Structure formats: structure tokens, C-alpha cells
């Protein structure tokens, strides 16, 4: 009998859950401190909500759910429709699993527009599903941890998101670099060489600069239809050196005749100035190569790199000016970020940065020496729990060795030994499982000791 | 453009999330206090894991996911297989959405048998999906909150589960009655009338006693193949009156010749005796009509009824002796409960029992009077957050009225007004949004005031 999980999905054991919850809780705490409110949306969405929102590739990666009942009922078997899987899919499947949290959030905003006040700051931590080929670090079911502000185009929002990124990674003791760009600057590059319609090709190629190097990027740009002359024009931009200030200074000159370029630089400058006043722990840098494949960004683009471990982006986000437009509610600007919990997990694991005290297990276990003893132990356990001390009674009166092994593997701090004599005396032999130390105490003394 | 949720599923707004989280947190706290460890399993399971585990009706209600890519690739269109939706389903769908948390847990135990120590106490709070006809209080996507102990047949586990039920509802301020039965007693009834193979029919009918009354139950039993003579024999059992003790006393006589009956009574008595010593807040009662449709129970059966609001069972559970057997790991006994968060929510809502202080929103909002002022406000907001005080700066310098409306609707406690003059003086005009009171303070005074 097969008892495996679906390929690309995972079971989470208690120790893994503790570590995952530690990450989620840090993110939640920071979101809440900044006034973000939690929402949840259903895992199942109408396919009409999801299709066409993630490009052609995304449509393929959507998990589609079979209609219930006799889904073949109204189909004409002689027609071509039943032999072309794409056409058939439309006939037999109306629902799909959420692919990210951004599109469902846009739908949520429109669906609940009378219930929410704009600007609306929401966070959402839920799994998403993608029918991707599973590989190391890439799963078919994984959590996203999103925060978005919708209904305000103030750049304070961009600043706040960077602040939250900084706070999350400070709390997690992970050293990161926050990289910022602005889609308007990328648009200005396309404009500069009069290839506005190629902006996606250009950004997709530029995005690979760090990974494949300048020469390969040029090859790709040529393949995508740029000319040698185009490349000569943008070379100095892509090869900009120096700190954020000097880069921005240089860009001001490049784009002196570009309205969109000037606007992008202005936005960047304002964001950087405010961030400077906040004295973040993380370095925040302008990175013109930062493009993020996602088409819908229109302003700021942000990504986070772990400084200590080579790893893809730990957090990403940006501004999108018209996300709810696809659901009939135009002119609502939003900006958001998403933490990648799995990559953060891997970083913390590799650097051994998970705190020691997140094990979240039972504080005290009563060993079980038989029916008479266990009756007293369940009462004492209940008393401890009233003081908020987690306690359990080993359920079976098996060999003590087996019970101690259980306590050990569960990382339980104390084992209370209550045998016949202790029962008579009303005392408890308490064993500290870390030091091995044992002493006799009564239940009130134990309560006092463990309450702190 | 359609922006609705899938029928039978729900968006959760911030206020609903606060209430839901309140319930989930109470349940989690109690689970943890009793030494239960959290696990999670994937939403997607292989259909081979799920099919056949919930009866024929359950198989129909499973959400099945289309294979990705060209799922028609290897199909023969001339064969009958493609015209029968059930046969076709097997060909084009291999995965499904989890229907409950119990079967995935059984699979989890077998799959991770080398990583866990028995007895294993786990809790799991995750959504499940059922392709049911949506109706009031019945959803296609809803959370289950399960706790199970697997690998121990001690009745202490049954007691602990009742204790946890009592603690959860005490913390939630909901008055409930815990009803207990034992499947062995139901088996003894079937044995008594020599209709052992009809035990499911009998229990399904008996389960309706409270809802449809004795006469209708008899009609149904006749329909299901019992004789008049059978009914005469079991009538005194079904019409047992009195408290738990006297009912058990009567049953001992009825079942004096039934091994399984005696065993069931013995188990019940032991559970009741230990529970009595724990002085629970909730009444715990023996209810012989309690059957719970679920086939896999073999010992204790438990259900919880709200005393103050007419509502279906708020919690249910029981013992199953061979759940992991279906995945090739026999002889592992388990017992568990599941809280129905939606019904608990409805009860608390109807009785207005949600606490006032769960709103979980921003403590202090800085109103925005312009670029100069906001620069100072973001620094002050950061200082407050360092003291764990949630704070936000309204992102746009729009009319104050609009900003106050936002603060009001978000139930923010304090609004800080920092205009040109305050900025010069380094002071903050602080408005208490509940009393309307206003006073001038500096940031340190505000920190001091809000830290408590």
C-alpha cells in the first residue's frame, strides 16, 4: 500500500512545524506591528479568476479540479472538443487551486469592496499550488507570506515594506541586502532605444545579468531583436558602478529627456531618502538589473538577498498600478511583498540560526506506574496545566525505560516519578532530563518552580 | 468580470479572521498544554490514499484534480473508457484534495514511522474540501482541528480528550454537554438480536433517535431488515432512562452474556470514574444513541452539544483500532477528536461571547500632514514598534476627516496629530479615539503610556 505524499509536496513533522511556525510568527508579528490585518481566501477559485493572469506558462501550471458528478454528461463525443485536452479542460473543469496570493487578493478587494476601507493593509499566509516539475527547493505546494497596501500611491508604503523586510530579517538574525529598482527606469531604457514594445524582452534578459554576465545578456538581447546600436546605447547604463547615490546621479543625466525616466529616478530618490532616516540594519541598494519577470509591476521593484548563503531571493515584491482592474475596479494602486518561507527555512537551517527554545514540547511528563498512581497523576497534571505548565501522563504502565525513551525523544524537560511510595507520601520524585538531577518535591513546589 | 468566490467557499475579512484565530488559538493552547505536537500534511493526496476510505458517498465528494499536461495523451477514444465518467476519472486524475485529517494522518504515521515515537500525540489544524451541496453552515472548504493519540490503547487517552474538550469550551465560555458511548455496546445490541451484519444499519438508525423520535427509528429499522421481535428486544435498551450510573447498571444486566457488551461497559465505567475525579466544568453523559456514522470507530465515541444554542455537534471523535492498517501498519490503536470551528464560531456569534479585546489592530496611527511631518512620524512610529506597540503612519496627506474615518473603521485606539507646530515643538497631539480626549505628549511619554 502506497503511503507516500504526492511528489513535490511534504509532510511536516513536529520539529519542522516548530521551525516553520517560528518563521511565520516572526513575519506575522512584524506585519501586525505595522498595522496589517490578516485575511484568508479559499484554496479553490473559479478558473475564470485564475486563467490568463500568470501568462501562458502559468495557465499550464494551474491545478484544475474536475467538476463533480457526471462531468461528461453534456459532452458530444463525436465533436473535436473531447479529443483536444485544452478544449476538454474547459468543459470538465471550472475550478482551480490558487497559484499565488496576489490575484486572489485582487479578487478579494473587488468582491469585498463595500466591507473594507482604503487604503487597505492586508497580510495573508496561506499555501499555493503549482503543477511544476519538482526539484530541490521547488515544491508543488508551498506557503506564501504576503503583505500588500492597496489604494494608496504614497511612496511611504514602499518605505514601510522595506522597513518590514529589515525587521523580519533582523528578528531572524539573517543578514540580508535589500535591492530596489523601479519599473519606470526599465521603461526609460526601452524608450531610450525606441524599443518600447520590447520592454518585457529587455527586462527578462537584464534580470539575468548577475547570473550569466554581460556578454550573454547582450547575445540574448540581440536574439530578442535589439540592434548593436541599441546595445551600445544601454551599455553604460547596465555597467553603472558605484553606490546608489552616484548611480542615481548618472541616471539623471542619461534620462534627462525622458519623462518616465525622471519620474522613476524621483521615486527612487524619495524612497532612499526616507529609508536613510530610518537607519535600517540591512543595506538597501539600487540595482538596475532587478526586473522580476512579473509583468504587472509598474513602479518599485524589490528583492532580498541573503548575504551569508548563496540562495535565490528570500523576499520579493513591487508596485502594481492596476491589479484590480482585471476584476473591473480600475485605478487602484497597490504595493506588496512576499516572504519565501522555504528559502528562509533553508538559510536558517544551513547557518544553524534557529533558536534553541522553539521546541514547544511538554514541560513535565508523569511516568505511569499503574492504575492507582495514574489516577493521582492525571489530577496533578491538571493542576499544572491550570498554571499554564504543559503536562502529560504517559498513558500506559509499561517499562520505565520505554517511558523515559519517549520523554527523551520528545525533548521533555522533566519526568515526574510517582510510584506506590510517593503516592502514599503525597510527594513526587522529579527528574530533570537535561541535568539528570532528581529530587523529591510536592506538587505545589513543582508548580512554583515551573511557573517562571 | 466575475469576482465571486467558488460556491460553498468563503473569503475571511480581518474581523472574521480575528474571531477565527481566537477559536483556533484557544484550541491550540489546550492541545499544547496536553503535550500534543503539531503536524501538517499536504492538501493534495494521491487518490489511491483517499478513495475507498469514506464510503461510496465520500468517494463522490472527493475533489479530484486533473493530471497536468496532455491528460488525454494515452487515451483510446474509441474505447468505452472515455465515455464513462467514472472510468475516465481514473485515467485523467491521480490526485485529490484532502477530505478530512484522519486518513492523511494515518498515511502520515505510516510514511514517517521511523521519525516518530509511539505513542504519538499530534494535533493538526488545516482546511479540508468536500464537493458537497453547499447550504447554511455547510461549506465545501472548511477547517478541521484534530487531536489524536496513536499507538496506545489506554483509556487515559479517552479521558484526556474529554478533559481537553472541557478546557476548550471553558476557555471559550461556552456551556456544553459531553456525550459518550462505546461502539462495543452498539455491537452488543446487534449481537443480542443476532443481526451482527446489520450493525451499520442499526447504528445509522439509532443515531437519529433524538432527531426523529423512537417510532420513526423503528420504521427505519424495519425497512433495514430488522424484525418486530428484534425491536421488542432492543426497545428497553433504547428507552433507558436515568443518569449514567443507573443506565450502566441496567446495561450490565442486559449484556450479562455478551463478552463484547461487558467489555464496552467496563471501558465506559473506567472512563467515567477517572473523569469524575477531574471535576470537569462540563456535564459528561452516557448516550447509547450516539453512533456517529463513521464506520471505523471501534471503542469510545464522543460528541459535544452546546447547551445554550440548538446546533449540531461542536466536537466529535472516537477510538479506531486499525486505521493505519489500510496503509500496511496493523494493530495500532488510535483515539481522536475534532473541533468544528465553524459551528463554534456560530455559537459564539449568536451568544455574543467573543471577547472585546481580540480586534488585533493598530494601537496608534500618525495622521499625515505632509512630507516634512511624515518624515518625523515614520521615525517615531519605528520607535513605538521597538516597544512592541503597533503603529502606522497614514500614507497620504489627504483631508484629516478621511484619515480619521480610516482610523475609526479600523478601530485604532489612538491618533497622533503632528502638524507644523508640533513638529517644531517636538510634541505630539494625541487623541484617544474612544473617549475623544486629546493631550500633548512627547514620544517618550507616549511610549510609557502605551507599553503597559
Interface residues (C-beta under 8 A of the other chain):
Chain A: X1 X2 X3 X4 X5 X6 X9 X10 X11 X12 X13 X14 X17 X18 X21 X32 X33 X34 X35 X37 X38 X39 X40 X41 X42 X43 X44 X45 X46 X48 X49 X60 X61 X63 X64 X65 X66 X68 X69 X70 X71 X72 X73 X77 X82 X83 X84 X85 X88 X89 X92 X93 X95 X97 X107 X108 X110 X111 X112 X115 X116 X117 X119 X121 X122 X127 X129 X131 X140 X141 X149 X152 X153 X154 X156 X157 X159 X160 X163 X167 X274 X277 X278 X326 X327 X328 X360 X361 X362 X365 X368 X374 X375 X378 X379 X382 X385 X388 X389 X390 X391 X392 X393 X395 X396 X405 X406 X409 X410 X412
Chain B: X1 X2 X3 X4 X5 X6 X9 X10 X11 X12 X13 X14 X17 X18 X21 X32 X33 X34 X35 X37 X38 X39 X40 X41 X42 X43 X44 X45 X46 X48 X49 X60 X61 X63 X64 X65 X66 X68 X69 X70 X71 X72 X73 X77 X82 X83 X84 X85 X88 X89 X92 X93 X95 X97 X107 X108 X110 X111 X112 X115 X116 X117 X119 X121 X122 X127 X129 X131 X140 X141 X149 X152 X153 X154 X156 X157 X159 X160 X163 X167 X274 X277 X278 X326 X327 X328 X360 X361 X362 X365 X368 X374 X375 X378 X379 X382 X385 X388 X389 X390 X391 X392 X393 X395 X396 X405 X406 X409 X410 X412
